[in-house]
């Protein structure tokens, strides 16, 4: 759903840029409550993983494909404030390095793909985990529903932005129907990916999943008429954060560097709707169209498989480095008392 330059006029794009900048600024403050020395590198990994999975377009209808947006996944794994920052980092890397998503439309993309998806998904997720049984399975079920709803919500948000500042004269009802319709289908794929990823991390390290914290109440025993916490059972061997991080990086590199070659070549939902309805009549060439990595290929590398694989690996590395660096700077520092307790 990357909006290119030319879909939305300059004044509305500028306003969207201000909204996105404000959202990022607020998220930077909020992320300090979500990030510490242990979770900051994992947040960088989440950004890199989302970048990798976004390269894997999957077919959803004849001649149409979709890809992960990632807002729900990021919010559930590392928190809503950090989730907005994860998507912003991914979109920034895609726009600057790979000419994917317009630069003047960056604010629109962050607002629609980042802010809207995170807010809608996390609000629904928290609501569901409050009413569902407090189990790990409830977390995965809630993540499925949250991701599913977040995608058509983003499509509706784009339609609203288009209604205010679209550069073409296409009936709004047609745009809304087409956008929401195809993105409901894409949302199913988003929901499956999100559920499987959240479920996999919850299975090995539930304590590292932001949305799963505090869901399991300690077992109580009555002793001399008073309820006390029961002795915790010996913990099952779990992957260390370092092993989880390494495994995640390897997975992201494999997805972006190898599996992406087999992704669907059909246009994604927005591209398809834009072509069918004429929204793209005034689309502009990307300012970074001459980038050595434009269109997810390495310039002057003739082998398509090698070119795409190298570009994907570079993208994962760049997103990981920028994201981890930013989150490490933003993280909450432990106090001396906290450090002594550890």
PyMOL commands that set and color helices and strands:
alter all, ss='L'
color gray80, all
select helices_A, chain A and resi 10-31+40-54+71-78+80-98+106-131+136-165+172-208+210-212+241-257+259-262+269-277+279-282+294-296+304-330+336-341
alter helices_A, ss='H'
color red, helices_A
select strands_A, chain A and resi 58-61+64-66+220-223+226-229
alter strands_A, ss='S'
color yellow, strands_A
deselect
rebuild
show_as cartoon
